[in-house]
Amino acid sequence: MIGGHLPVLLVVLPLMAAPVCVVVRRPAWAWTVAALASWGAFVAALGLLLQVLEGGPISYPIGGWAAPWGIEYRLDLVGAFVAVIVSAIGGIVVPYARSSIEREVAADRIYLFYCMYLLCLAGLLGIAATGDAFNLFVFLEISALSSYVMIALAQDRRALTVAYRYLIMGTIGATFYLIGVGLMYMMTGTLNMADLAARLPEVAETRTILAALAFLTVGICLKLALFPLHLWLPNAYTYAPSVVTAFLAATATKVAVYVLIRVYFTIFANVDVFEAMFLREVLMALAVVAMLSASAIAVFQTNIKRMLAYSSLAQIGYMVLGMSFATLTGLTGGIIHLFNHALMKGALFMAMGCVVFRLQVASLDTIEGLGRRMPATMAAFVVGGLSLIGVPLTVGFVSKWTLVLAAIEANMWPIVVAIVGSSLLAIAYVWRVVETGFFRPTPEGAPAVAEAPLSMLIPTWLLAGACVWFGIDARTTLSVARQSAAFLLGSGP
Amino acid sequence: MNPATAILACIAVPVVGALLVTLTGRWPNVRESVTLLSAATLFALVLFLFRGVAAGARPEALVAEMMPGLSIAFAVEPLGMLFALVASFLWIVTSIYSIGYMRGHHEINQTRFYACFALALGSTMGVAFAGNLLTLFVFYEALTLSTYPLVIHSGTDEARRAGRLYLGMLLGTSIAFQLVAIIWTGWLAGTLTFTPGGILSGKASGATVAILLVLYVFGIAKAAVMPFHRWLPAAMVAPTPVSALLHAVAVVKAGVFAVLKITVYVFGLDAVREAASSEWLQYAAAATIVIASLVALTKDNLKARLAYSTVSQLSYIVLGAMLATTWGVVGGAIHLAAHAFGKITLFYCAGAIAVASHKTEVSQLRGIGRVMPLTTFAFFVGSLSVIGLPPLGGLWGKWFLALGALEADQAIMVAVLMASSLLNVAYLMPIPIRGFFARADGSAEGDKDPDRPPIAEAPIPCLVAISVSTLGCVALFFYAGPMFDLLRGAVVP
C-alpha cells in the first residue's frame, strides 16, 4: 500500500518537514525534525531500490494524471541508486551537523540551516525521482537556491560573496538548462523524458535540437563544475560551513552528473549524441584536463578544504570520463565512482569539519602534529585520502580499476596515462596532509585540543568505514552500477 | 591445524602483534616480549606450512571476493614458501637485535617502531603467499605504507625528504606501471590467478608480452632496477634494524620475489624467453649490477655502501628471472635467501658499530677489529658470503645463476657476474681488513671526548643476532639441499 507511494514520499517527506523546522524554531527540535525526515527518506529510497531491483523501473503519475500530460515520477535503477546515495549521505550528515553547526552558524539562524538542508535534500531526491524534464528544472532550482542560503549562513563574511557568485553561476546554468528544455519542447511538444526519447530522433538533425543539446550540456556542466566551468566551486566549498561542504560535495555535484547521464542516455537515448555530435571528444578532453589540472592545483593549496575542493573537480572529471566512453564498462565506472566518491569526499570533508570544530581553520599550519591530539579524526582522513589515491582495499581502487579497464577496452592508452597521472598527483596532495598531521612534531604553543565529540566522529567513521567496506566487497555496488549502465545503454532488462 | 587456517594466521599474527605492541607500549619489556612471541609464533606457523609444501601440497585460502573474478586469495607455492621462511626466521633474529640496538641508541617512538615493524612483516607474508596478482599488489602497497613511518623514524628534515622519495617512487611506479599491467593482464587473460605455466600463453601477442614485461619489471620498483633505485639508499636514514630486515630482506626481496613469481606464474618461462624485451631487461639488470657496485665503491658512509651493494645484488635475481631458464630461476631464488643472510649480517654489524662507537663512515673504521673483534669477524664472514665464496651460502646463488646464463647462451652475463664479484671484493673486503690490521686513527673524535666511555663490543642482544645470522650463512652452504629440492618443484613440471 504505502510501498506504492514511495516515489512521491521520498520527495514529499523532506519537503514538508522543511517548513516545520521554521515553525518549531528551537534548534534541538528543528534538528529532530530534520533527522527524522532524512532517515525516513533513506528508508524510502532503500525500499525503492529493492523494488526496482526486483521488478524493474517504477512509474508514478503525480495526482493520477497519466504520463505525457501529467508529471510522471519514474525511478529506474540509476535514479534509485542516486536517491540512496543522496539520502544515505543526508542521514549520516544530520547527526554530525548538530555539534558542527552550533560552532559555525549563529544560534538564531540554526533552524534556517535545517530548513534549507531539508529543502536541498528534497530537491536532490526530486531530481533523482522525476521523469519530467521541466519538473527536473524545478527541483534543480529548489536544491540550488537552498544551497546558496546554506553557504551564506557561514559566519565568515567571505561566504556572502562566494554564495552570491555561486548564485550567478548556478542561475546561468539552470537557465541554460531551461532554454534547452524549451527548445526541445518547441520541436516535440512534450516534456516527459520517455516521450522526448521517442520523438527526438525524427528532429535530431535540426539546428534547434542541436542548440538544445548544446545549452543542456553547458548548463549542466556548469552545475557539476566541469572544467572550465568550475570557478564557483573551490571558494564555495572553502567558505561554506563544514557540514554544508560535506553534504554538497558528496551529493550536489553527483546529482548534476546524474542529470547529465539522464540527458544523454534517456532523453537522447535514440540519438547518437556521442558519435555524431563530437560529444565524446569534447567531454573526454575536458574531463582529462580537469583530472590533471585540478589535481595539480590541489597540490599547492594550504587550506585543506580548498585542496579537497580541487580534488573534487578532478574526481568529477573521472565521472564524466567514464560516461563519455559510452560503453558498458565506462558507464559502470562513472556510476560506481558517483557512489564511491560520495563516500570518500564525505568522509574527508567531515574529518576536516572535526578539525574546524576544534581549531576554526583546517590548514596545513594548524594541523601540524594533530595526529597525536586528534588521532581518530586524522585516521579517518588517512582512510579517505588513501581511497582518493586509489589504494587497493578502498573504494577508490574499485573506481580506478573499472575506469582503466574501460580505457584499455576502448584501446585509448592516453586516457590510461591520464588516469594514472591524476592518481600520482593525488598521492602528492594527500600525503602532504598526512605527513604534516602525523610526522611533524606539535609546534610550541599549539592549542591543546581534545578529540572531536562522538556525535561528529561516529558519522565520519561511518563513511570512512564504508570506504573500506565497499572497497573490499564491491560486488553489490558494482552489480548495481553495471545493471544501471546496461539499462541506460539499452542492452539490459 | 588446517593449512588454510595457518595461511590466514600467518597474516593475522603480525597484525595482532602490532595491535598488542601498541597497547603495551607503556611497558617496554612486555612490549618486546609481545614482538618476540609474535615472531616465534609466525615462524612456527611458516614451518608448519613448509612441511606440507615440501611434501608437494599447495594449500590455498580464499579471503574475500572484491569484484566478480577478482579476489583476495592465498596459495602457497615453493618460491613464496622460501621467501616466507627467510623473512619470518630473520624477524626473530632482528627482534632480538632491535632490543639491543633501539635501547642502546636511545631511540624515540619505539612503540611505533615495533608496531610498524610487525605490520610490515604481516604485509610481507601476504606478498609471499599471494594467490593472484591483485592480492600481491594489495600487500605490496601495504608493505610500502607500513614501512614509511619506519623510514622517517628520526623525524629530521632529511628523514622526511627520504620518506617522500620512498613513498613517491614506490607508490608512483606501482600505480603508474604495475597496476596498469595488472589490469591489462586481467583483461587479456580473464584471470589473475598464479598458474604454473603462465596465464598469458596464447592470449597475448609477442609485442604485448614484451611491453607487459617491461611494465612489470619497472613497476615493481622494490626490485630497484635502475633508474628506479634511488629510494633504497635514501631509506637508509631509518634505524639500522629497519635497514637490515626490511631494506635488505623483506621489502627489497618482496620486489624481486614478485618479479620471479610473475615470470614463472603469469608469463611462463617460455614466453619470457621469447619476448623481445627480455634480453633488453637482462642488459638493464646487468647494467644495474655493475653501476651500483661502482657507486658502492665511492660511498664512504657504511650504510650507503651496503645499500648500493643491495641494489646491485637485487639485480642478480632480476637477471635470473629474465634469463627465464630453470637454473636462472632456481639461482635467483637461492640468491634471494643467501643474500638475505649475508646482507643482514653486514647491516647488523654496521648497526652494532654505530651503537658501540658512533662511527658511521668507512674511513673511521680503521682498527675497529681490535675493539670489536666479534663484530668485525662477522662482517668478514658476511662479506665473503655476499661475494660468493665457499664455504658460505652466497656461493650457490651465483653458481646457479651462472649455469642459467650458460643455459640461455648468454656467456656475457657470466662475465658480468664475475666482474661483480670482483667489485664486491673491492668495496667490502677493505673494511674488515683495515679493521683488523690497520692502526686506529688517533685523532678520531671518540678519543678526544673524555666523558665517553671507551669503545667496547656491541650490546649482548646485538651480538646474539649477529652470531645467528653469521651461522646462517655457513649453514646455507652445507644444507642447501632441502632448499634446492623445494625450488625445483616450482620450475620443473
Interface residues (C-beta under 8 A of the other chain):
Chain A: L386 I389 G390 V391 P392 L393 V398 K400 W401 V404 L405 I408 E409 V416 V420 G421 S423 L424 I427 A428 W431 E435 F438 F439 R440 P441 G471 I472 D473 A474 R475 L478 S479
Chain B: A64 E65 M66 M67 P68 L70 I72 L134 F137 V138 E141 L145 P149 I152 G155 R160 G163 R164 L167 G168 L171 G172 I175 A176 L179 V180 I183 W184 G186 W187
